[in-house]
Amino acid sequence: MKKVSLIVIPLIAAALLFAVAVSSEPARLPFSDVPEDAWFYETVSEAYGAGLVKGKSETVFAPRDNVTRAEVAAMLSRLDRADVTEYGKNAEGFSDVRDGSWYREYVGWATSVGILKGYPDGTARPGAEVTRAELSAMIGRYVDGKGAALPADPQTGPFSDASSFGDWFAGAAEDMRISGLIKGYENGAMRPSAPATRAEVATVFVRLSRSIEVAGSTILFASEYKNTRAILIFDPDYEITGHKRYEAYVEDFIGVIKDGTGYDIFPHGDALLRRKKEIVLACNRPESVELCEGIGDMEFRIRVISDEKGESLVLGYGNYFSYRNAVDYLVSNFMKNGELRVPKEFDYSATVPPVYADGDYTLIESGIRQLRDPFVLVEDGVSYMYGTGWIMYKNTTGDLSGPWDGPYPVVEYPADFKTDYWAPEVYKYNGRYWMFTSYMPAGSELDGVAIFSSDSPDGPFRLWSEGLITPRDKDCIDASFYVDKNGDPWLVFCLEYTSPEADDTGSICAARLSGDLKELITEPVTLFSVLGSPWSNPARQGLCEGPYLWRLEDGGLIAVWSGLDGCGYAVGVARSDNGEITGNWIHEEFPIYSLTLTGIYDGGHGMIFRAADGELYLTVHAPNIWDASMIGPDGRGAMPIFIRLREEGGSVVWDNP
């Protein structure tokens, strides 16, 4: 097994734009009236150590004294690191601001930046005590003037006395609550008319300093509280290594943001549109293309880009495999308290590790460069492998790694054939060889299942059924054959997620066949839905492919099927609770084959067979490359591979030598 470990490359720089960072170590206080067991001891210590507050004297802080308008102005100027030396002239218009007073420059500065407003009688009232409402209004004006969106940190619900708030401070009071700067009393009231004490204001300013530091070094992309939502940019036609960006992932991402922040983001398919703030899922944007260059199937990258046009949060990921990991990382690290807030300078790359198991896994490669949906029939020591395209390879050595001779065409095209020739499976039954396969006939846009027959595993296989035998109003693919304990034949197939107006899409279905295998003699029933699988990707849970039933030696019955987990194409196992095809089917917790299991390739469309040496194997195609033109420079496409199994615990598990 190729070992995969988590590789983290964070490049984060948090720039403190206008805030005084509060010391992480509280200062040793000289004040005799601030005991260590006081509720305000730590915040007063931090505010004093950061230079935000001073004592009334060298030994007295007076924590219960009320704060004046001039003192709040002085504290805000210190928080801002403002040089107030030349601001005394701005206080000349106030009749009660004397020359030479300690607060003249502070009042002048606060007036010039819109924090402090005079009264109609021409006074500033610098010595007037500040109420909690006035404190909220002054801090709110300061924050608004800086254009800072403080991070949400609500510690309480709405203030219980909010209905009595005046219009002049109600908005600021709510901002203080949401940011966690001002908290209610035990009864949930703010008490806006109560005077603000020096201990309370020191505590508020410590919180404010921390919040401003975060606001100055981050970008707010979505917020439940601040009516902020970025536009989401995606391009459904953008491809990386052949896989499109499906709109299902966009819808899933929007849902994640909505669940986390309580607020929508706007999707937009125009990759040329620019907004002030945007979230870019891998698309044709130059910055997105650059981000995705060189990304492997198991990698993702997240970057913040700021320029004259605005701010972009760009997500790149290999194929669709690591999309979920990119989103999970973003959400778990940067979504908090109803906000998605990301560092301004952020560039993060990671390789996704296997998550289902840890160990060595032995894979046998067939050497066939490109063959999807492999199916193996072993007859008289010869292994026949059939696959999409209605072709066959042959191995006479008994060595699954090859050589495999071929490809050989083995099907005579039916008269109504239009396109698609999916997943041929060949079984020996009643002395003949039967191919169960899918194709799209002329005059239809839906695939269906037909049965072909031959007197030899080499073919040619000719149409046996009366054309397609599955429901014509639904998209049915990937037929499989099963004979129950009573000897009755069954057709098993997938009802595709692409079926129009079908409530049971994404299901594995079955119906009884006539004894001559010409037609279905019962209506199809649903065996199980992939929606019930615990491992399949929420964004693409409707995708199911490749069902195959296997009778265990202990009489149990299992089915393997393929879908998408968080990192790509994978094979799951379901078990019948009574050993019958019509039993209740129970999904196993983890897939039996997945990129996240092996760390090598994704893969799927599996089936189980006994090889010429009597050993049990699962074969899948890996990786999930659709077209031979996409084969990489290493010459590998969707290659059939083999995993040795053993029956254990009513199911099958890997059997590594």
C-alpha positions as CSV (number, residue, x, y, z in Angstrom):
1,M,0.0,0.0,0.0
2,K,1.2,3.5,-0.8
3,K,1.1,5.2,2.6
4,V,-0.6,8.6,2.7
5,S,0.0,11.0,5.5
6,L,-1.5,14.4,6.3
7,I,0.6,17.2,4.8
8,V,-0.1,20.6,6.2
9,I,1.4,23.8,4.7
10,P,-0.1,26.8,6.4
11,L,0.9,30.2,5.3
12,I,-1.0,32.5,7.6
13,A,0.0,36.1,8.5
14,A,-2.3,38.0,10.9
15,A,-1.7,41.7,10.6
16,L,-2.8,43.9,13.5
17,L,-4.0,46.9,11.6
18,F,-5.2,49.3,14.3
19,A,-5.5,47.5,17.6
20,V,-3.4,47.3,20.7
21,A,-2.9,43.6,21.3
22,V,-3.7,42.7,24.9
23,S,-0.9,41.0,26.7
24,S,-1.5,37.3,27.2
25,E,0.2,37.6,30.6
26,P,-1.7,39.9,33.0
27,A,0.4,42.7,34.5
28,R,1.3,42.7,38.1
29,L,-1.0,45.3,39.6
30,P,0.2,48.0,42.1
31,F,-3.4,48.7,43.1
32,S,-4.5,47.8,46.6
33,D,-8.2,47.9,45.6
34,V,-8.0,45.2,43.0
35,P,-7.8,42.0,44.9
36,E,-6.9,38.8,43.1
37,D,-10.2,37.1,43.9
38,A,-12.2,40.0,42.3
39,W,-14.2,39.1,39.1
40,F,-12.5,41.9,37.3
41,Y,-8.9,41.2,38.4
42,E,-7.6,39.5,35.2
43,T,-9.3,42.0,32.8
44,V,-8.1,45.0,34.8
45,S,-4.6,43.5,34.8
46,E,-4.6,42.9,31.0
47,A,-6.0,46.4,30.3
48,Y,-3.4,48.0,32.6
49,G,-0.6,46.0,31.1
50,A,-1.7,47.0,27.5
51,G,-1.8,50.7,28.5
52,L,-5.5,51.0,28.0
53,V,-6.3,52.1,31.6
54,K,-4.4,53.9,34.3
55,G,-5.0,54.2,38.0
56,K,-6.5,57.1,39.9
57,S,-3.1,57.1,41.8
58,E,-0.1,54.9,42.0
59,T,-2.0,52.5,44.4
60,V,-5.6,53.2,43.7
61,F,-7.6,52.0,40.6
62,A,-11.1,52.7,42.0
63,P,-12.8,49.8,40.1
64,R,-16.3,50.8,41.3
65,D,-16.0,54.4,40.3
66,N,-18.0,55.6,37.3
67,V,-16.2,56.3,34.0
68,T,-16.4,59.8,32.4
69,R,-16.8,60.7,28.8
70,A,-13.2,62.0,28.8
71,E,-11.9,58.8,30.2
72,V,-13.6,56.7,27.5
73,A,-12.2,59.0,24.8
74,A,-8.7,58.6,26.3
75,M,-9.1,54.8,26.4
76,L,-10.2,54.6,22.7
77,S,-7.3,56.7,21.6
78,R,-4.9,54.4,23.4
79,L,-6.6,51.4,21.8
80,D,-6.2,53.1,18.4
81,R,-2.6,54.1,19.1
82,A,-3.5,57.6,18.0
83,D,-1.1,60.5,18.4
84,V,-3.4,63.1,20.0
85,T,-0.8,65.8,20.4
86,E,-2.2,68.1,17.7
87,Y,-5.9,67.5,18.4
88,G,-6.3,70.0,21.2
89,K,-7.6,72.6,18.6
90,N,-10.5,70.4,17.8
91,A,-11.9,70.9,21.3
92,E,-11.9,74.7,21.0
93,G,-15.6,74.9,20.3
94,F,-16.5,73.4,23.7
95,S,-17.0,75.9,26.4
96,D,-16.2,73.4,29.2
97,V,-13.0,72.0,27.8
98,R,-10.2,74.1,29.4
99,D,-6.7,74.8,28.0
100,G,-4.2,72.7,29.9
101,S,-6.7,70.0,31.0
102,W,-5.5,66.5,30.8
103,Y,-8.3,65.5,28.6
104,R,-8.3,68.3,26.0
105,E,-6.4,66.4,23.3
106,Y,-8.4,63.2,23.9
107,V,-11.7,65.1,23.6
108,G,-10.5,66.8,20.4
109,W,-9.4,63.5,18.9
110,A,-12.7,61.7,19.8
111,T,-14.6,64.6,18.3
112,S,-12.7,64.6,15.1
113,V,-13.2,60.9,14.4
114,G,-16.9,61.1,15.3
115,I,-16.9,59.2,18.6
116,L,-17.8,62.1,20.9
117,K,-20.6,64.5,20.0
118,G,-21.2,67.8,21.7
119,Y,-24.5,69.0,23.3
120,P,-26.7,71.8,22.0
121,D,-25.5,74.2,24.6
122,G,-22.0,74.0,23.2
123,T,-20.5,71.8,25.9
124,A,-18.7,68.4,25.7
125,R,-19.3,67.5,29.4
126,P,-16.0,65.6,29.7
127,G,-16.6,64.9,33.3
128,A,-20.1,63.5,32.9
129,E,-20.5,59.9,33.9
130,V,-21.0,57.5,31.0
131,T,-24.0,55.1,31.0
132,R,-23.9,51.7,29.5
133,A,-26.0,53.0,26.6
134,E,-23.5,55.8,26.0
135,L,-20.6,53.4,26.2
136,S,-22.2,51.2,23.6
137,A,-22.8,54.2,21.3
138,M,-19.2,55.5,21.6
139,I,-17.6,52.1,20.9
140,G,-20.0,51.5,18.1
141,R,-19.0,54.8,16.4
142,Y,-15.3,53.9,16.8
143,V,-15.8,50.4,15.3
144,D,-17.9,51.8,12.4
145,G,-15.3,54.4,11.7
146,K,-12.7,51.7,11.3
147,G,-14.9,49.7,9.0
148,A,-14.4,46.7,11.2
149,A,-16.8,43.8,11.4
150,L,-16.2,42.5,14.9
151,P,-16.4,38.7,15.2
152,A,-19.6,37.4,16.7
153,D,-19.3,35.9,20.2
154,P,-22.8,36.2,21.7
155,Q,-22.9,35.0,25.3
156,T,-26.5,35.8,25.9
157,G,-29.8,36.0,24.1
158,P,-31.5,39.3,23.3
159,F,-31.5,41.7,26.3
160,S,-34.7,41.3,28.3
161,D,-35.1,45.1,28.4
162,A,-34.4,45.7,24.7
163,S,-38.0,46.9,24.0
164,S,-37.2,50.0,26.1
165,F,-34.0,51.0,24.2
166,G,-33.9,54.3,22.5
167,D,-33.2,54.4,18.7
168,W,-30.0,56.3,19.2
169,F,-28.2,53.4,20.9
170,A,-30.3,50.3,20.2
171,G,-28.3,49.2,17.2
172,A,-25.0,49.7,19.0
173,A,-26.2,47.8,22.0
174,E,-27.2,44.8,19.8
175,D,-23.7,44.9,18.2
176,M,-22.1,44.9,21.6
177,R,-24.2,41.9,22.6
178,I,-23.5,40.0,19.4
179,S,-19.8,40.7,19.7
180,G,-19.8,39.6,23.3
181,L,-18.4,43.0,24.5
182,I,-21.3,43.8,26.8
183,K,-23.3,41.1,28.5
184,G,-26.5,41.2,30.4
185,Y,-27.0,40.8,34.1
186,E,-28.4,37.7,35.7
187,N,-32.0,38.6,34.6
188,G,-30.8,39.2,31.0
189,A,-31.2,43.0,31.2
190,M,-28.6,45.4,29.8
191,R,-29.7,48.3,32.1
192,P,-28.7,51.0,29.6
193,S,-29.2,53.9,32.0
194,A,-26.9,52.4,34.7
195,P,-23.5,54.1,34.9
196,A,-20.5,52.1,33.6
197,T,-17.8,51.4,36.2
198,R,-14.1,51.5,35.6
199,A,-13.9,47.7,36.2
200,E,-16.7,47.1,33.7
201,V,-15.1,49.4,31.1
202,A,-11.7,47.8,31.5
203,T,-13.3,44.4,30.8
204,V,-15.2,45.7,27.8
205,F,-12.0,47.2,26.4
206,V,-10.0,44.0,26.8
207,R,-12.7,42.1,24.8
208,L,-12.8,45.0,22.3
209,S,-9.0,44.8,21.8
210,R,-9.2,41.1,21.1
211,S,-12.1,41.4,18.7
212,I,-10.5,44.2,16.7
213,E,-7.4,42.2,16.4
214,V,-9.4,39.4,14.9
215,A,-11.4,41.7,12.7
216,G,-8.3,43.4,11.4
217,S,-6.6,40.2,10.3
218,T,-9.6,38.3,8.8
219,I,-12.3,38.6,6.1
220,L,-15.9,38.0,7.0
221,F,-17.5,36.1,4.1
222,A,-20.9,35.1,5.7
223,S,-22.6,36.2,8.9
224,E,-26.0,35.5,10.4
225,Y,-25.8,38.7,12.3
226,K,-24.3,41.3,10.0
227,N,-26.3,40.7,6.9
228,T,-23.2,39.5,5.2
229,R,-23.1,36.9,2.4
230,A,-20.6,36.4,-0.3
231,I,-21.5,35.4,-3.8
232,L,-20.5,31.9,-4.7
233,I,-18.7,31.4,-8.1
234,F,-18.7,28.0,-9.8
235,D,-18.5,26.7,-13.3
236,P,-20.3,23.5,-13.9
237,D,-18.3,22.8,-17.1
238,Y,-14.9,23.1,-15.5
239,E,-12.9,19.9,-15.5
240,I,-9.9,18.6,-13.7
241,T,-8.6,15.3,-14.9
242,G,-11.8,14.7,-16.7
243,H,-14.3,15.3,-14.0
244,K,-16.8,18.1,-14.1
245,R,-17.8,20.3,-11.1
246,Y,-21.3,19.1,-10.6
247,E,-23.9,21.5,-9.4
248,A,-24.8,19.0,-6.6
249,Y,-21.6,20.0,-4.9
250,V,-22.5,23.7,-5.1
251,E,-25.9,22.9,-3.6
252,D,-24.2,20.9,-0.8
253,F,-21.7,23.7,-0.1
254,I,-24.5,26.3,0.1
255,G,-26.3,24.0,2.6
256,V,-23.2,23.7,4.7
257,I,-22.8,27.4,4.9
258,K,-26.5,27.9,5.6
259,D,-26.4,25.3,8.4
260,G,-23.4,26.9,9.9
261,T,-24.2,30.6,9.7
262,G,-28.0,30.6,9.4
263,Y,-27.6,32.7,6.2
264,D,-27.5,31.9,2.5
265,I,-24.8,32.7,0.0
266,F,-25.8,33.4,-3.5
267,P,-24.7,30.9,-6.2
268,H,-23.8,32.3,-9.6
269,G,-22.6,30.2,-12.6
270,D,-20.9,33.1,-14.4
271,A,-17.2,32.7,-13.7
272,L,-16.5,36.2,-14.9
273,L,-18.6,37.9,-12.4
274,R,-16.7,39.8,-9.6
275,R,-18.2,41.0,-6.4
276,K,-16.6,42.6,-3.3
277,K,-16.6,39.3,-1.5
278,E,-16.9,35.9,-3.1
279,I,-16.3,32.2,-2.6
280,V,-14.9,30.5,-5.6
281,L,-15.2,26.7,-6.1
282,A,-12.9,25.3,-8.6
283,C,-13.7,26.9,-12.0
284,N,-12.1,28.6,-15.0
285,R,-11.1,31.7,-13.1
286,P,-7.3,32.2,-13.6
287,E,-6.7,32.2,-9.8
288,S,-8.7,29.0,-9.5
289,V,-6.9,27.3,-12.4
290,E,-3.6,28.2,-10.8
291,L,-4.7,26.9,-7.5
292,C,-5.7,23.5,-9.0
293,E,-2.6,23.0,-11.0
294,G,-0.7,20.0,-9.8
295,I,-3.4,19.0,-7.2
296,G,-3.6,15.2,-6.9
297,D,-6.8,13.2,-6.4
298,M,-6.4,13.2,-2.7
299,E,-5.4,16.9,-2.2
300,F,-7.1,20.2,-1.7
301,R,-6.0,23.8,-1.3
302,I,-7.6,26.9,0.1
303,R,-6.4,30.4,-0.6
304,V,-7.5,33.9,0.1
305,I,-6.9,36.4,-2.7
306,S,-7.3,40.2,-2.1
307,D,-6.9,42.7,-4.9
308,E,-8.4,45.9,-6.2
309,K,-11.5,44.1,-7.3
310,G,-12.3,42.6,-3.9
311,E,-11.7,39.5,-1.7
312,S,-11.9,35.9,-2.9
313,L,-11.9,32.7,-0.9
314,V,-10.8,30.1,-3.5
315,L,-11.1,26.3,-3.0
316,G,-9.3,23.9,-5.2
317,Y,-9.5,20.1,-5.0
318,G,-8.4,17.1,-7.0
319,N,-11.2,15.6,-9.0
320,Y,-14.3,15.6,-6.7
321,F,-12.5,13.3,-4.3
322,S,-11.3,15.8,-1.8
323,Y,-14.0,18.4,-2.2
324,R,-15.7,17.3,1.1
325,N,-12.4,17.4,2.9
326,A,-11.8,21.0,1.7
327,V,-15.3,22.1,2.8
328,D,-15.0,20.2,6.2
329,Y,-11.6,21.9,6.9
330,L,-12.9,25.3,6.1
331,V,-16.1,24.9,8.1
332,S,-14.5,23.2,11.2
333,N,-11.7,25.8,11.4
334,F,-13.3,29.1,10.3
335,M,-17.0,28.8,11.0
336,K,-18.0,29.9,14.4
337,N,-20.9,31.7,16.1
338,G,-22.9,32.1,12.9
339,E,-20.0,33.5,10.9
340,L,-17.5,32.3,8.2
341,R,-14.4,34.3,8.9
342,V,-11.0,33.5,7.2
343,P,-7.5,35.0,7.8
344,K,-6.7,37.7,5.2
345,E,-3.4,36.0,4.2
346,F,-4.3,32.4,4.0
347,D,-2.8,29.6,1.8
348,Y,-3.4,26.1,3.0
349,S,-2.7,22.7,1.3
350,A,-3.3,19.2,2.6
351,T,-3.3,15.7,1.4
352,V,-6.2,13.7,2.7
353,P,-5.2,10.6,4.6
354,P,-7.1,7.3,4.5
355,V,-9.9,7.4,7.0
356,Y,-11.5,3.9,7.1
357,A,-8.6,1.7,8.0
358,D,-4.9,1.6,8.5
359,G,-2.8,-1.3,7.1
360,D,-1.2,-2.8,4.0
361,Y,-3.4,-3.8,1.2
362,T,-2.3,-6.1,-1.6
363,L,-3.6,-5.1,-5.1
364,I,-3.0,-7.1,-8.2
365,E,-3.0,-5.1,-11.4
366,S,-4.2,-6.7,-14.6
367,G,-2.0,-4.6,-16.9
368,I,-5.0,-3.8,-19.1
369,R,-4.7,0.0,-19.8
370,Q,-8.4,0.9,-19.9
371,L,-11.4,-1.3,-19.2
372,R,-14.3,-0.1,-17.2
373,D,-16.8,-2.3,-15.4
374,P,-14.8,-5.5,-15.4
375,F,-16.6,-8.9,-15.1
376,V,-14.7,-12.2,-14.9
377,L,-16.0,-15.6,-15.9
378,V,-13.7,-18.6,-15.2
379,E,-14.4,-21.5,-17.5
380,D,-12.2,-24.6,-17.9
381,G,-9.1,-22.8,-16.4
382,V,-9.5,-19.8,-18.7
383,S,-10.4,-16.4,-17.3
384,Y,-12.6,-14.2,-19.5
385,M,-12.9,-10.6,-18.6
386,Y,-15.7,-8.5,-20.2
387,G,-16.1,-4.8,-20.0
388,T,-17.8,-1.6,-21.2
389,G,-17.6,-1.3,-25.0
390,W,-18.7,-4.9,-25.3
391,I,-15.2,-6.2,-25.5
392,M,-13.5,-9.2,-23.9
393,Y,-10.0,-10.1,-22.8
394,K,-8.7,-13.6,-22.2
395,N,-6.1,-15.1,-19.8
396,T,-5.0,-18.7,-20.1
397,T,-2.0,-18.5,-17.6
398,G,-4.0,-18.5,-14.3
399,D,-2.0,-15.4,-13.3
400,L,-4.4,-12.5,-12.8
401,S,-1.6,-10.0,-13.4
402,G,-1.5,-11.1,-17.0
403,P,-0.9,-11.3,-19.8
404,W,-4.5,-10.7,-20.9
405,D,-5.0,-11.1,-24.6
406,G,-7.4,-8.8,-26.4
407,P,-9.5,-6.8,-26.7
408,Y,-11.9,-8.9,-28.7
409,P,-15.3,-7.7,-29.9
410,V,-17.9,-10.2,-28.7
411,V,-21.3,-8.7,-29.4
412,E,-23.4,-8.3,-32.5
413,Y,-25.0,-4.8,-32.2
414,P,-28.8,-5.0,-32.1
415,A,-30.7,-3.2,-34.8
416,D,-32.0,-0.5,-32.5
417,F,-28.6,0.3,-31.0
418,K,-28.0,4.1,-30.6
419,T,-25.2,4.6,-28.1
420,D,-23.8,3.5,-24.8
421,Y,-22.8,-0.1,-24.2
422,W,-22.4,-0.6,-20.5
423,A,-21.1,-3.2,-18.2
424,P,-21.6,-6.6,-19.8
425,E,-21.8,-9.5,-17.4
426,V,-21.6,-13.1,-18.7
427,Y,-23.0,-16.1,-16.8
428,K,-23.3,-19.8,-17.7
429,Y,-26.9,-21.0,-17.3
430,N,-28.6,-24.1,-18.6
431,G,-25.7,-24.9,-20.9
432,R,-25.5,-21.5,-22.6
433,Y,-23.7,-18.2,-22.0
434,W,-25.8,-15.2,-21.2
435,M,-24.8,-11.6,-21.3
436,F,-26.7,-9.1,-19.2
437,T,-25.9,-5.5,-20.3
438,S,-27.2,-2.0,-20.9
439,Y,-27.5,0.2,-24.0
440,M,-29.5,3.1,-25.3
441,P,-31.8,2.4,-28.2
442,A,-32.8,4.7,-31.1
443,G,-35.6,7.1,-30.2
444,S,-34.8,7.2,-26.5
445,E,-32.7,9.2,-24.1
446,L,-32.7,6.6,-21.4
447,D,-30.6,3.4,-21.0
448,G,-32.1,0.1,-20.4
449,V,-31.2,-3.6,-19.9
450,A,-31.2,-6.3,-22.5
451,I,-30.1,-10.0,-22.5
452,F,-27.8,-11.5,-25.2
453,S,-26.9,-15.1,-25.6
454,S,-24.1,-17.2,-27.1
455,D,-23.1,-20.9,-27.2
456,S,-19.5,-19.9,-26.3
457,P,-17.9,-17.5,-23.8
458,D,-16.0,-16.1,-26.8
459,G,-19.2,-15.0,-28.4
460,P,-20.6,-13.7,-30.6
461,F,-23.4,-12.7,-28.2
462,R,-26.7,-11.9,-30.1
463,L,-29.8,-10.1,-28.7
464,W,-32.0,-12.7,-27.1
465,S,-34.7,-10.7,-25.2
466,E,-37.2,-8.6,-27.1
467,G,-35.1,-5.5,-26.9
468,L,-34.9,-3.7,-23.5
469,I,-36.8,-5.5,-20.7
470,T,-36.5,-2.9,-17.9
471,P,-39.1,0.0,-17.5
472,R,-38.8,2.3,-20.4
473,D,-39.7,5.5,-18.4
474,K,-36.6,5.1,-16.2
475,D,-32.9,5.1,-16.6
476,C,-31.8,1.5,-15.9
477,I,-28.2,0.3,-16.1
478,D,-25.7,-2.3,-14.9
479,A,-27.6,-5.6,-15.1
480,S,-26.7,-8.6,-13.0
481,F,-28.0,-12.1,-12.9
482,Y,-29.0,-14.1,-9.8
483,V,-30.6,-17.5,-9.3
484,D,-32.3,-18.0,-5.9
485,K,-32.5,-21.1,-3.7
486,N,-35.6,-22.3,-5.6
487,G,-33.8,-22.1,-8.9
488,D,-35.7,-19.1,-10.1
489,P,-33.8,-16.6,-12.2
490,W,-33.7,-12.8,-11.3
491,L,-32.6,-9.7,-13.0
492,V,-30.8,-7.2,-10.7
493,F,-30.1,-3.6,-11.9
494,C,-29.7,0.0,-10.9
495,L,-32.3,2.6,-11.1
496,E,-30.1,5.6,-11.9
497,Y,-30.2,9.0,-10.2
498,T,-30.7,10.4,-13.7
499,S,-34.1,8.9,-14.1
500,P,-36.8,11.5,-14.7
501,E,-39.5,12.1,-12.0
502,A,-38.7,8.8,-10.2
503,D,-39.0,8.7,-6.4
504,D,-36.8,5.6,-6.1
505,T,-33.7,6.7,-8.0
506,G,-30.4,5.7,-6.6
507,S,-31.8,2.2,-5.9
508,I,-30.8,-1.4,-6.5
509,C,-33.8,-3.2,-8.0
510,A,-34.7,-6.8,-8.9
511,A,-37.4,-8.6,-10.8
512,R,-38.2,-12.3,-11.6
513,L,-37.2,-13.5,-15.1
514,S,-39.0,-16.0,-17.2
515,G,-37.4,-19.4,-17.4
516,D,-36.2,-18.8,-20.9
517,L,-34.7,-15.4,-19.9
518,K,-36.8,-13.5,-22.5
519,E,-38.6,-11.1,-20.2
520,L,-39.5,-10.0,-16.7
521,I,-42.5,-11.7,-15.2
522,T,-42.8,-9.6,-12.1
523,E,-42.7,-5.9,-11.4
524,P,-39.3,-4.6,-10.2
525,V,-39.0,-4.3,-6.4
526,T,-36.4,-2.2,-4.6
527,L,-33.8,-4.2,-2.7
528,F,-32.2,-1.2,-1.1
529,S,-31.4,2.4,-1.7
530,V,-27.9,3.9,-1.6
531,L,-29.4,6.8,0.4
532,G,-29.3,4.5,3.4
533,S,-25.5,3.9,3.1
534,P,-23.6,5.5,6.0
535,W,-20.5,6.2,3.9
536,S,-21.9,7.6,0.6
537,N,-21.3,11.3,-0.2
538,P,-24.2,13.5,0.8
539,A,-23.7,15.6,-2.3
540,R,-24.1,12.6,-4.7
541,Q,-26.0,10.0,-2.7
542,G,-28.3,9.2,-5.6
543,L,-25.5,7.7,-7.6
544,C,-25.4,3.9,-7.6
545,E,-23.8,1.4,-10.0
546,G,-22.6,-2.1,-10.5
547,P,-24.7,-4.4,-8.3
548,Y,-23.5,-8.0,-7.9
549,L,-24.9,-10.7,-5.6
550,W,-22.8,-13.3,-4.0
551,R,-23.9,-16.4,-2.1
552,L,-21.6,-17.2,0.9
553,E,-20.6,-20.7,1.8
554,D,-22.6,-20.3,5.1
555,G,-25.8,-19.6,3.0
556,G,-25.8,-15.9,3.6
557,L,-26.3,-13.4,0.7
558,I,-24.4,-10.2,0.1
559,A,-24.4,-7.6,-2.6
560,V,-21.6,-5.4,-3.7
561,W,-22.4,-2.0,-5.3
562,S,-20.7,1.2,-6.2
563,G,-21.2,4.8,-5.4
564,L,-19.3,7.9,-4.2
565,D,-17.9,8.5,-0.8
566,G,-16.1,11.6,0.3
567,C,-13.1,10.9,-1.9
568,G,-14.5,9.3,-5.1
569,Y,-15.7,6.1,-6.5
570,A,-16.0,3.3,-4.0
571,V,-17.5,-0.2,-3.5
572,G,-19.9,-1.0,-0.6
573,V,-21.4,-4.2,0.7
574,A,-24.9,-4.8,1.8
575,R,-26.2,-8.0,3.5
576,S,-29.6,-9.7,3.3
577,D,-30.9,-10.4,6.8
578,N,-32.5,-13.7,5.8
579,G,-30.3,-14.9,3.0
580,E,-33.0,-14.2,0.4
581,I,-33.0,-11.6,-2.4
582,T,-36.2,-10.2,-1.0
583,G,-34.9,-9.9,2.6
584,N,-34.1,-6.7,4.4
585,W,-30.8,-5.4,3.2
586,I,-28.3,-3.8,5.7
587,H,-25.5,-1.6,4.6
588,E,-22.1,-2.2,6.1
589,E,-20.5,0.9,7.8
590,F,-17.5,1.3,5.5
591,P,-16.8,0.5,1.8
592,I,-14.8,-2.6,1.0
593,Y,-12.9,-0.6,-1.7
594,S,-12.2,3.1,-1.7
595,L,-9.4,5.6,-2.2
596,T,-9.7,6.5,1.4
597,L,-9.1,2.9,2.3
598,T,-6.1,2.2,0.2
599,G,-4.7,5.7,-0.4
600,I,-3.8,4.6,-4.0
601,Y,-6.7,4.9,-6.4
602,D,-10.5,5.3,-6.2
603,G,-12.3,2.6,-8.1
604,G,-15.6,0.7,-8.4
605,H,-18.1,-1.4,-10.3
606,G,-17.0,-4.5,-8.6
607,M,-17.9,-8.2,-8.7
608,I,-16.7,-11.3,-6.8
609,F,-15.4,-14.5,-8.4
610,R,-13.3,-17.6,-7.7
611,A,-10.2,-17.6,-9.8
612,A,-8.7,-20.6,-11.5
613,D,-6.6,-21.3,-8.3
614,G,-9.7,-21.5,-6.2
615,E,-9.1,-18.2,-4.3
616,L,-11.8,-15.6,-3.9
617,Y,-11.3,-12.2,-5.5
618,L,-13.0,-8.8,-5.9
619,T,-12.3,-7.0,-9.2
620,V,-12.9,-3.3,-9.8
621,H,-11.6,-0.7,-12.3
622,A,-9.3,1.8,-10.7
623,P,-9.1,4.7,-11.0
624,N,-12.4,5.9,-12.2
625,I,-11.3,7.3,-15.6
626,W,-14.1,7.5,-18.1
627,D,-12.2,7.6,-21.4
628,A,-9.0,6.1,-22.8
629,S,-8.0,9.6,-24.0
630,M,-7.6,10.6,-20.4
631,I,-4.9,8.0,-19.7
632,G,-2.0,9.7,-18.0
633,P,1.7,9.6,-18.9
634,D,2.2,6.5,-16.8
635,G,0.0,4.6,-19.2
636,R,-2.7,3.9,-16.7
637,G,-6.4,4.4,-17.2
638,A,-9.3,2.6,-15.6
639,M,-7.4,-0.6,-15.1
640,P,-9.1,-3.8,-13.8
641,I,-7.4,-4.7,-10.5
642,F,-8.0,-7.6,-8.1
643,I,-8.2,-7.9,-4.3
644,R,-8.1,-11.2,-2.6
645,L,-11.0,-11.8,-0.2
646,R,-12.1,-14.3,2.4
647,E,-15.5,-14.9,3.8
648,E,-15.8,-13.9,7.4
649,G,-18.5,-12.9,9.8
650,G,-21.4,-13.2,7.3
651,S,-19.6,-11.0,4.8
652,V,-16.3,-10.7,2.9
653,V,-13.1,-9.0,4.0
654,W,-9.7,-8.4,2.4
655,D,-7.4,-11.4,2.7
656,N,-3.8,-10.2,2.5
657,P,-1.0,-12.8,2.2
